Amino acid sequence: MNDPHGIFWHRAPQPPRSGPLSGLTLAVKDNVDVAGMPTTAGFAGYAGRMATQDAPCVAGLRAAGAEILGKVAMHEGALGATTDVPRLCHNPLRRGFTPGGSSGGSGAAIAAGLADLAIGTDTMGSVRIPAAYCGVVGLKPTAGLVSRSGVVPLSPALDHVGMLARTPRLAAQGLEAMVSDDPTDPASRPTPAGWRAVPQVAPTLHGLRIGLPQPVRDAPKEDALRGAWDATAERLRDLGASVVPVDVPGWDPGAARRAGLLLIESEAAALHEALIADPAATSPGFRAALQYGRDAGTIRLARALFRLAEVRAGALRALDACDLLLMPTAPQRAFSFGTPTPPDQADFTALANIAGLPAIAIPWPADGLPASVQLVGHPHAEALLVGVAEALSAP
């Protein structure tokens, strides 16, 4: 397979299988177990780790007939959104530009046409940010729908397993195959009766209430993202939806992202303590992040948890007033390697992780690189998200 973008890390051709996903190819982020393949999570110290069985999410996709192509590049430890550490993965839409992260190889594999489906993980936006930068679809499910067993953890409080694909329906089909009730994951919960990610009928947008979060309106963003957001809102109005401003009490996007990052660093330090003491096991940047989380202190961590609880409550209150939230996926589009990394990449995506809500990122046309918008819904409202995303994606 020609791979000029540095996307694939390990390749594993599989014989075709029968099932609803038969004929579709799958790329797997390198923090997710595939039997007989290494699971490095981007750590030099994990280079020799070999998975003995599939993670439940992989097993579900394999059972549904997906052909596993191999493991793809990711940002080290899933803590970063550029996918340039430990190895550089280029954005297929523009060489020398980031594909986003931490599931950068997953987004790039879809954008390059190397795979139909790609597993990613999303802790504060790591499925949706690469989807946005690579011009594809990223679907993060409701917390507890997809087991995280067999996935190298970063932050159990915020980690989700999600799906990237070229269309909302393909992403939903992949998500449905990954869903299982797994008692080995403490967060796993049975799906509600009748739950589907693939809409069985097109949703009626007449009467649907879509909220535009006021904190996002006030936040800095590229003109292309502001334009995409406004154009999407207008398109939804044309389709019959009511699109209105909505408050999200207690949500300051930057402050919430910083509180989430402190929790991530603290949990990662507890989970990967041995990596802190071994300079050869990780990059200096990752080790410094873990040291910061380890040394933050209980008072700072408690304050972060208080803030995140307030944000979670605010998101749920906002959804009491509407069916879906609409916002840009990230404040910027893909940028070139070597330029400063924007600190606010996850400001808009983190909300869905903090509140455990489903969210879908879809590309939106713009001059040059694509823009992206995301929809956030009530728990287990994946089919509605996908149906609205399909309506927006229709010519």
C-alpha positions as CSV (number, residue, x, y, z in Angstrom):
1,M,0.0,0.0,0.0
2,N,1.4,3.4,-1.0
3,D,1.5,5.6,2.2
4,P,3.3,8.9,1.5
5,H,1.6,10.6,4.4
6,G,3.1,8.5,7.2
7,I,-0.4,7.3,8.2
8,F,0.1,3.5,8.7
9,W,2.3,2.2,11.5
10,H,1.6,-1.5,11.3
11,R,-0.3,-3.3,8.5
12,A,-2.2,-6.5,8.9
13,P,-4.1,-7.8,5.8
14,Q,-7.1,-9.9,6.7
15,P,-9.1,-12.4,4.7
16,P,-12.6,-11.0,3.7
17,R,-15.4,-11.9,6.1
18,S,-19.2,-11.9,5.7
19,G,-21.4,-9.5,7.6
20,P,-23.1,-6.0,7.3
21,L,-19.7,-4.4,6.9
22,S,-18.3,-6.9,4.5
23,G,-16.2,-5.2,1.9
24,L,-15.4,-2.2,4.1
25,T,-11.8,-1.6,5.3
26,L,-10.9,-0.5,8.8
27,A,-7.9,1.4,10.2
28,V,-7.2,1.2,14.0
29,K,-5.6,3.8,16.1
30,D,-2.5,2.5,17.8
31,N,-3.9,2.7,21.3
32,V,-6.5,0.0,20.6
33,D,-5.7,-3.7,20.7
34,V,-5.8,-5.8,17.6
35,A,-4.8,-9.5,18.3
36,G,-1.3,-10.3,17.1
37,M,-0.3,-6.7,16.6
38,P,1.7,-4.2,18.8
39,T,-0.3,-1.6,20.8
40,T,2.2,1.2,21.4
41,A,-0.1,4.2,22.1
42,G,2.8,6.2,20.5
43,F,5.1,5.4,23.5
44,A,8.7,4.2,22.8
45,G,8.4,2.3,26.1
46,Y,5.5,0.3,24.8
47,A,7.2,-0.8,21.5
48,G,7.3,-4.4,22.5
49,R,3.7,-4.7,23.8
50,M,1.8,-7.3,21.7
51,A,-2.0,-7.6,21.9
52,T,-3.3,-11.2,22.5
53,Q,-6.9,-10.4,21.7
54,D,-9.0,-7.8,20.0
55,A,-10.5,-4.9,22.0
56,P,-14.3,-5.4,22.1
57,C,-14.7,-2.5,19.7
58,V,-12.4,-4.2,17.2
59,A,-14.0,-7.6,17.8
60,G,-17.4,-6.1,17.0
61,L,-16.2,-4.6,13.7
62,R,-14.4,-7.7,12.7
63,A,-17.5,-9.8,13.4
64,A,-19.5,-7.4,11.3
65,G,-17.2,-8.2,8.4
66,A,-14.8,-5.2,8.3
67,E,-11.3,-6.0,6.9
68,I,-8.6,-4.7,9.3
69,L,-5.9,-2.9,7.3
70,G,-3.6,-2.2,10.3
71,K,-2.7,0.3,13.0
72,V,-2.4,4.0,12.2
73,A,-0.3,6.9,13.6
74,M,-1.5,8.8,16.6
75,H,-0.2,11.6,18.9
76,E,1.8,10.2,21.7
77,G,-0.3,8.9,24.5
78,A,-3.4,10.5,22.9
79,L,-2.4,13.7,24.7
80,G,-2.1,16.2,21.8
81,A,-3.9,17.3,18.6
82,T,-1.1,17.5,16.0
83,T,0.1,13.9,15.4
84,D,3.7,14.9,15.0
85,V,5.1,13.0,18.0
86,P,6.5,10.3,18.0
87,R,6.3,10.3,14.2
88,L,5.0,12.9,11.7
89,C,1.7,12.2,10.0
90,H,0.8,14.6,7.2
91,N,-2.7,15.8,6.3
92,P,-3.6,14.3,2.9
93,L,-5.4,17.5,2.0
94,R,-2.2,19.5,2.2
95,R,1.3,18.1,2.8
96,G,3.2,19.7,5.6
97,F,-0.1,20.4,7.5
98,T,-1.3,18.6,10.6
99,P,-4.1,16.1,10.3
100,G,-5.2,17.0,13.9
101,G,-5.1,14.5,16.7
102,S,-4.8,12.6,18.7
103,S,-6.5,10.3,16.2
104,G,-4.6,12.0,13.3
105,G,-3.7,8.8,11.5
106,S,-7.4,7.8,11.6
107,G,-8.6,11.0,10.1
108,A,-5.8,10.9,7.5
109,A,-6.5,7.3,6.5
110,I,-10.1,8.3,5.7
111,A,-9.2,11.5,3.9
112,A,-6.6,9.7,1.8
113,G,-9.1,7.0,0.8
114,L,-6.9,4.3,2.4
115,A,-9.8,3.0,4.6
116,D,-13.6,3.2,4.8
117,L,-13.7,3.2,8.6
118,A,-11.3,4.2,11.3
119,I,-11.4,3.8,15.0
120,G,-10.3,6.8,17.0
121,T,-10.4,7.8,20.7
122,D,-11.8,11.1,21.9
123,T,-10.9,12.5,25.3
124,M,-11.5,16.2,24.6
125,G,-12.1,16.1,20.8
126,S,-9.5,13.6,19.5
127,V,-12.0,12.1,17.0
128,R,-13.7,15.3,15.9
129,I,-10.6,17.5,15.6
130,P,-8.8,15.2,13.0
131,A,-12.2,14.8,11.3
132,A,-12.4,18.6,11.0
133,Y,-8.9,19.1,9.8
134,C,-9.1,16.2,7.3
135,G,-12.5,17.1,5.9
136,V,-14.2,13.9,7.0
137,V,-16.9,12.8,9.5
138,G,-16.1,12.1,13.2
139,L,-18.7,10.5,15.5
140,K,-18.2,10.4,19.3
141,P,-20.9,8.4,21.0
142,T,-22.7,8.8,24.3
143,A,-20.5,7.9,27.3
144,G,-20.7,4.1,28.1
145,L,-22.0,3.0,24.7
146,V,-18.6,1.7,23.4
147,S,-16.3,-0.3,25.7
148,R,-12.9,1.0,26.4
149,S,-11.4,-2.3,27.4
150,G,-8.4,-3.1,25.3
151,V,-7.7,0.6,24.9
152,V,-4.7,2.2,26.5
153,P,-6.3,4.7,28.8
154,L,-5.5,8.4,29.1
155,S,-8.4,9.7,31.3
156,P,-11.1,7.3,32.3
157,A,-13.3,10.2,33.2
158,L,-13.3,11.6,29.7
159,D,-12.1,8.9,27.3
160,H,-14.5,7.7,24.5
161,V,-14.0,5.4,21.5
162,G,-15.4,6.8,18.3
163,M,-15.6,6.4,14.6
164,L,-14.3,8.3,11.5
165,A,-15.6,7.8,8.0
166,R,-16.4,9.8,4.8
167,T,-20.2,10.0,5.4
168,P,-22.4,10.2,8.5
169,R,-24.1,6.9,7.7
170,L,-20.8,5.0,7.3
171,A,-19.7,6.4,10.7
172,A,-23.0,5.3,12.2
173,Q,-22.7,1.8,10.8
174,G,-19.2,1.5,12.2
175,L,-20.4,2.7,15.6
176,E,-23.3,0.3,15.8
177,A,-20.8,-2.6,15.2
178,M,-18.6,-1.4,18.1
179,V,-21.4,-1.2,20.7
180,S,-21.5,-3.8,23.4
181,D,-22.2,-4.1,27.1
182,D,-18.9,-4.9,28.7
183,P,-18.7,-5.4,32.5
184,T,-14.9,-5.1,32.4
185,D,-15.3,-1.4,31.6
186,P,-16.8,0.3,34.7
187,A,-18.4,3.0,32.5
188,S,-20.0,0.5,30.1
189,R,-23.8,0.6,30.1
190,P,-26.4,-1.5,28.1
191,T,-27.9,0.4,25.2
192,P,-31.5,1.5,25.6
193,A,-34.1,-0.7,24.0
194,G,-34.4,0.1,20.3
195,W,-31.3,2.2,20.2
196,R,-29.7,2.7,16.8
197,A,-27.0,5.0,15.4
198,V,-28.2,4.6,11.8
199,P,-31.5,6.5,11.3
200,Q,-34.3,4.2,10.1
201,V,-36.2,7.1,8.6
202,A,-35.0,10.6,7.7
203,P,-35.7,13.0,10.7
204,T,-38.3,15.7,10.4
205,L,-36.5,18.9,10.9
206,H,-39.7,21.0,11.1
207,G,-40.1,21.9,14.7
208,L,-36.6,20.7,15.7
209,R,-35.0,23.3,18.0
210,I,-31.3,23.9,17.4
211,G,-29.3,25.9,20.0
212,L,-26.3,28.2,19.1
213,P,-24.3,28.3,22.4
214,Q,-23.6,31.9,23.3
215,P,-20.1,31.1,24.8
216,V,-19.1,29.9,21.3
217,R,-20.5,33.1,19.6
218,D,-18.3,35.1,21.9
219,A,-15.1,33.0,21.5
220,P,-12.3,33.8,18.9
221,K,-12.4,31.7,15.8
222,E,-11.3,31.9,12.1
223,D,-13.6,33.8,9.8
224,A,-14.0,30.5,7.8
225,L,-15.4,28.8,10.9
226,R,-17.7,31.6,11.8
227,G,-18.9,31.6,8.2
228,A,-19.5,27.8,8.2
229,W,-21.4,28.0,11.5
230,D,-23.6,30.8,10.2
231,A,-24.2,29.0,6.9
232,T,-25.1,25.8,8.6
233,A,-27.6,27.6,10.9
234,E,-29.2,29.1,7.8
235,R,-29.3,25.8,6.0
236,L,-31.1,24.3,9.1
237,R,-33.6,27.1,9.1
238,D,-34.3,26.5,5.4
239,L,-34.9,22.8,6.3
240,G,-37.6,23.9,8.8
241,A,-35.7,23.8,12.1
242,S,-35.8,26.6,14.7
243,V,-32.3,27.9,15.3
244,V,-31.9,30.1,18.3
245,P,-29.2,31.3,20.7
246,V,-28.9,29.3,23.9
247,D,-27.0,29.9,27.1
248,V,-24.8,27.2,28.6
249,P,-24.6,28.2,32.2
250,G,-21.1,28.1,33.7
251,W,-19.4,27.2,30.4
252,D,-16.3,29.2,29.6
253,P,-14.8,27.2,26.8
254,G,-11.1,28.0,27.6
255,A,-11.5,27.5,31.4
256,A,-13.4,24.3,30.9
257,R,-10.7,23.0,28.6
258,R,-7.9,23.8,31.1
259,A,-9.8,22.1,33.9
260,G,-10.3,19.1,31.7
261,L,-6.6,19.0,30.8
262,L,-5.6,19.1,34.5
263,L,-7.9,16.1,35.1
264,I,-6.4,14.3,32.1
265,E,-2.9,14.9,33.2
266,S,-3.6,13.8,36.8
267,E,-5.4,10.6,35.7
268,A,-2.7,9.8,33.2
269,A,0.0,10.3,35.9
270,A,-1.8,7.8,38.1
271,L,-2.2,5.3,35.3
272,H,1.2,5.6,33.7
273,E,3.4,6.5,36.7
274,A,6.2,4.2,35.5
275,L,6.6,6.3,32.4
276,I,7.5,9.4,34.4
277,A,10.7,7.7,35.8
278,D,12.0,6.4,32.4
279,P,13.3,9.2,30.1
280,A,13.6,6.7,27.3
281,A,9.9,5.6,27.5
282,T,8.2,8.8,26.3
283,S,9.0,12.3,24.9
284,P,10.1,15.0,27.4
285,G,6.8,16.8,26.7
286,F,4.6,13.9,27.6
287,R,6.7,13.2,30.7
288,A,6.4,16.8,31.7
289,A,2.6,16.7,31.4
290,L,2.4,13.7,33.6
291,Q,4.7,15.3,36.2
292,Y,2.5,18.4,36.1
293,G,-0.6,16.3,36.8
294,R,1.1,14.3,39.5
295,D,2.2,17.5,41.3
296,A,-0.9,19.6,40.8
297,G,-2.2,19.0,44.3
298,T,-5.6,18.0,45.6
299,I,-6.9,21.5,45.9
300,R,-6.3,22.4,42.3
301,L,-7.7,19.1,41.1
302,A,-10.8,19.5,43.3
303,R,-11.4,23.0,41.8
304,A,-11.1,21.5,38.3
305,L,-13.6,18.9,39.2
306,F,-16.0,21.5,40.6
307,R,-15.7,23.5,37.3
308,L,-16.3,20.4,35.2
309,A,-19.4,19.5,37.2
310,E,-20.7,23.0,36.6
311,V,-20.1,22.7,32.9
312,R,-21.7,19.3,32.7
313,A,-24.8,20.7,34.4
314,G,-24.8,23.7,32.1
315,A,-24.7,21.5,29.0
316,L,-27.6,19.5,30.2
317,R,-29.6,22.6,31.0
318,A,-28.9,24.0,27.5
319,L,-30.3,20.8,26.0
320,D,-33.4,21.1,28.2
321,A,-34.2,24.1,26.0
322,C,-33.4,22.5,22.6
323,D,-32.9,19.2,20.7
324,L,-29.3,19.8,19.5
325,L,-26.5,22.2,19.9
326,L,-24.6,23.5,16.8
327,M,-21.1,25.0,16.9
328,P,-17.9,24.9,14.9
329,T,-15.8,21.8,15.6
330,A,-12.6,23.7,16.3
331,P,-11.8,27.4,16.3
332,Q,-9.4,26.9,13.4
333,R,-8.7,24.8,10.4
334,A,-5.6,22.6,9.8
335,F,-2.3,24.5,10.2
336,S,1.3,23.8,9.1
337,F,3.8,21.9,11.1
338,G,6.3,24.3,12.6
339,T,3.8,27.0,13.5
340,P,2.7,27.5,17.1
341,T,0.0,25.0,18.1
342,P,-3.2,26.9,19.0
343,P,-4.0,26.2,22.7
344,D,-7.8,26.4,22.0
345,Q,-8.1,23.5,19.6
346,A,-10.4,21.6,21.9
347,D,-12.3,24.5,23.3
348,F,-15.6,23.6,21.5
349,T,-15.2,19.8,21.4
350,A,-14.5,19.3,25.1
351,L,-18.1,20.1,26.1
352,A,-19.4,16.8,24.8
353,N,-16.8,14.8,26.7
354,I,-17.3,16.6,29.9
355,A,-21.1,16.0,29.7
356,G,-20.8,12.5,28.2
357,L,-22.9,13.6,25.2
358,P,-22.9,12.3,21.6
359,A,-21.5,14.6,19.0
360,I,-20.8,14.4,15.3
361,A,-18.4,16.6,13.2
362,I,-19.1,17.1,9.5
363,P,-17.1,19.0,6.9
364,W,-18.4,22.3,5.5
365,P,-17.1,23.8,2.3
366,A,-14.7,26.8,2.6
367,D,-12.0,28.4,0.4
368,G,-8.9,26.3,0.7
369,L,-9.0,23.7,3.4
370,P,-12.5,22.6,4.6
371,A,-14.2,24.0,7.6
372,S,-16.2,21.8,10.0
373,V,-19.2,22.1,12.3
374,Q,-20.5,19.7,15.0
375,L,-23.8,18.8,16.4
376,V,-24.2,17.7,20.1
377,G,-27.2,15.9,21.3
378,H,-29.0,14.3,24.2
379,P,-27.7,11.0,25.5
380,H,-28.3,8.2,23.1
381,A,-29.5,10.5,20.3
382,E,-26.9,9.3,17.8
383,A,-29.6,8.5,15.2
384,L,-30.9,12.1,15.3
385,L,-27.4,13.5,15.0
386,V,-26.6,11.3,12.1
387,G,-29.9,12.0,10.4
388,V,-29.5,15.8,10.7
389,A,-25.9,15.5,9.5
390,E,-27.1,13.6,6.5
391,A,-29.7,16.3,5.7
392,L,-26.9,19.0,6.0
393,S,-24.6,16.9,3.8
394,A,-27.2,16.4,1.0
395,P,-26.6,18.4,-2.2
